[in-house]
Amino acid sequence: MKHIKSKEARPTHIPLLRRFLVGNEGSMTVEAIVMFPLLCWAYVATFAFFDAFQARSTNLKATFTVADMLSRQLDVVDAPYVNGLLDMFEFLSNSADENTWIRVTSVVCTEECDKDSRVLVKDWSFATGGNYTLTNVDVATYGDRVPVMPLHDRVLMVETFMNYQPVFNVGIPLLEMSELAVTRSRFAPKLCWETCVE
């Protein structure tokens, strides 16, 4: 007696699946339509990410340039001088807008300068655009960012702030970039604000 299989019991989807998996026919147009938007997004995103890294690097270099200029200063500094440094920073970092500003603070170590419990005190602090200047309480929080220095030695802390708006909307939000450069006065024992009092 012959065993007869009904047509309903025969799996018909397996040969179709096998044919699909081993088939190498295709339409270049369909593949291009699927892949072209992805390639465009990848190109634009790559450009946007590299531009953000370049802006960060430029901001850092401009900050150290401003700090180096201050470290070479022999005369007293005042608000017009620091505002001029802001103009130079804006030019170097290509960030001339109302959200770009700098803060310069002269800091002296008064006690236990070689320990973690050292006491840092500000001589003076100035921020462009009427922004917040540092107090002695604020300066104390910078202890881990200010290098070790001898007793009664002074350093200049130069902080820069700018906003970076990505050139394309690829998921990078508006970035608030800030940098800190700490330097010593090269040719004078201290950098004075408006007048020097020994």
C-alpha positions as CSV (number, residue, x, y, z in Angstrom):
1,M,0.0,0.0,0.0
2,K,1.3,3.4,-1.0
3,H,1.5,6.2,1.5
4,I,0.1,9.3,-0.2
5,K,0.9,12.8,1.1
6,S,-1.7,15.4,0.7
7,K,-0.7,18.7,-0.9
8,E,-1.8,20.6,2.2
9,A,0.8,18.8,4.3
10,R,3.7,19.6,1.9
11,P,5.7,22.6,3.1
12,T,5.8,25.1,0.3
13,H,7.6,28.0,2.0
14,I,10.9,26.2,2.5
15,P,11.9,26.2,-1.2
16,L,10.9,29.8,-1.5
17,L,13.1,30.7,1.5
18,R,16.0,28.7,0.2
19,R,15.7,30.4,-3.2
20,F,15.6,33.8,-1.6
21,L,18.7,33.1,0.5
22,V,20.9,31.8,-2.3
23,G,19.6,34.2,-5.0
24,N,21.9,36.9,-6.2
25,E,19.6,38.9,-8.3
26,G,18.8,42.4,-7.2
27,S,18.0,45.9,-8.3
28,M,20.7,48.6,-7.9
29,T,18.0,51.3,-7.8
30,V,16.3,49.8,-4.8
31,E,19.6,49.3,-3.0
32,A,20.6,52.9,-3.7
33,I,17.3,54.3,-2.5
34,V,17.8,52.3,0.8
35,M,21.4,53.2,1.3
36,F,21.7,56.8,0.0
37,P,20.0,58.5,3.0
38,L,22.2,56.5,5.4
39,L,25.4,57.5,3.5
40,C,24.3,61.1,3.5
41,W,23.6,61.1,7.2
42,A,27.0,59.4,7.9
43,Y,28.8,62.1,5.9
44,V,27.1,65.0,7.5
45,A,27.5,63.5,11.0
46,T,31.2,62.9,10.5
47,F,31.6,66.5,9.4
48,A,29.6,67.8,12.4
49,F,31.6,65.7,14.9
50,F,34.9,66.7,13.5
51,D,33.9,70.4,13.5
52,A,32.9,70.1,17.2
53,F,36.3,68.6,18.1
54,Q,38.1,71.3,16.1
55,A,36.1,74.0,17.9
56,R,37.1,72.5,21.3
57,S,40.8,72.3,20.2
58,T,40.7,75.9,19.0
59,N,39.1,77.1,22.2
60,L,41.9,75.4,24.2
61,K,44.7,76.9,22.1
62,A,43.1,80.4,22.3
63,T,42.8,80.0,26.1
64,F,46.5,79.2,26.5
65,T,47.4,82.1,24.1
66,V,45.5,84.6,26.4
67,A,47.2,83.1,29.5
68,D,50.6,83.4,27.9
69,M,50.0,87.0,27.1
70,L,49.1,87.7,30.7
71,S,52.1,85.9,32.0
72,R,54.4,88.2,30.0
73,Q,52.7,91.4,31.2
74,L,54.8,93.7,33.2
75,D,52.4,96.6,33.8
76,V,49.3,96.6,35.8
77,V,46.2,95.2,34.1
78,D,42.7,96.7,34.2
79,A,39.2,96.2,32.7
80,P,40.1,97.6,29.2
81,Y,43.1,95.3,29.0
82,V,41.1,92.2,29.8
83,N,38.4,93.3,27.4
84,G,41.1,93.5,24.8
85,L,42.1,89.9,25.7
86,L,38.4,88.9,25.1
87,D,38.5,90.5,21.7
88,M,41.6,88.5,20.9
89,F,40.1,85.3,22.3
90,E,36.9,85.8,20.2
91,F,39.1,86.3,17.1
92,L,41.2,83.2,17.7
93,S,38.3,81.0,18.6
94,N,35.9,82.4,16.0
95,S,33.3,82.8,18.7
96,A,32.2,86.4,18.8
97,D,28.8,86.4,20.5
98,E,27.3,87.6,23.7
99,N,27.9,84.2,25.4
100,T,31.7,84.4,25.0
101,W,33.5,85.7,28.0
102,I,36.7,85.3,30.0
103,R,37.6,85.5,33.7
104,V,41.1,86.2,35.1
105,T,41.9,85.5,38.7
106,S,45.2,86.0,40.5
107,V,45.6,83.4,43.3
108,V,48.2,83.2,46.1
109,C,48.9,80.3,48.4
110,T,49.0,81.4,52.0
111,E,49.3,78.2,54.1
112,E,50.4,74.6,53.8
113,C,51.2,75.0,50.2
114,D,52.7,71.5,49.8
115,K,49.7,69.7,51.3
116,D,46.2,68.9,50.1
117,S,44.8,71.2,52.8
118,R,46.6,74.2,51.3
119,V,44.9,77.6,51.5
120,L,44.4,79.4,48.2
121,V,43.3,83.1,48.3
122,K,42.5,85.4,45.5
123,D,44.4,88.7,45.0
124,W,41.9,89.9,42.5
125,S,39.4,88.5,40.0
126,F,37.7,90.1,36.9
127,A,35.2,88.7,34.5
128,T,34.2,90.4,31.2
129,G,30.6,91.3,30.4
130,G,29.7,91.7,34.1
131,N,29.9,87.9,34.7
132,Y,30.6,86.3,38.0
133,T,34.0,86.9,39.6
134,L,35.5,84.4,42.0
135,T,35.5,84.8,45.8
136,N,37.9,83.1,48.2
137,V,35.3,80.4,48.8
138,D,35.2,79.7,45.0
139,V,39.0,79.8,44.7
140,A,39.3,77.1,47.4
141,T,37.3,74.7,45.2
142,Y,40.0,75.0,42.5
143,G,42.6,73.3,44.7
144,D,42.8,70.1,42.6
145,R,43.2,72.2,39.4
146,V,45.9,74.5,40.6
147,P,49.4,73.1,40.6
148,V,51.5,72.9,43.8
149,M,53.4,76.1,44.4
150,P,55.7,77.6,47.1
151,L,54.4,79.7,50.0
152,H,53.2,83.1,48.9
153,D,53.7,82.3,45.3
154,R,51.1,83.5,42.8
155,V,49.5,82.0,39.7
156,L,47.0,83.4,37.2
157,M,43.9,81.4,36.4
158,V,42.5,82.2,33.0
159,E,39.0,80.8,32.3
160,T,37.2,81.1,29.0
161,F,33.6,80.3,28.2
162,M,31.9,80.0,24.8
163,N,28.9,78.3,23.2
164,Y,29.2,76.0,20.3
165,Q,26.3,75.6,17.9
166,P,26.7,72.5,15.7
167,V,26.6,73.2,12.0
168,F,24.1,70.4,11.4
169,N,21.5,68.9,13.6
170,V,22.8,65.3,14.0
171,G,22.2,64.8,17.7
172,I,24.9,67.1,19.1
173,P,23.2,69.6,21.5
174,L,24.4,73.2,22.0
175,L,27.7,72.8,23.8
176,E,28.9,75.2,26.5
177,M,32.7,75.0,26.3
178,S,34.9,76.2,29.1
179,E,38.6,75.9,29.6
180,L,41.1,76.8,32.4
181,A,44.7,77.7,32.0
182,V,46.9,78.2,35.0
183,T,50.2,80.1,34.6
184,R,52.8,82.1,36.5
185,S,53.9,85.6,35.8
186,R,57.2,85.3,33.9
187,F,58.9,88.6,34.5
188,A,57.3,90.0,37.6
189,P,56.6,88.6,41.1
190,K,52.9,89.3,40.7
191,L,50.5,90.8,38.2
192,C,48.6,93.7,39.8
193,W,45.1,94.9,39.2
194,E,44.9,98.6,38.4
195,T,47.5,99.6,41.0
196,C,50.3,97.7,42.7
197,V,50.6,97.8,46.4
198,E,53.6,96.0,47.9
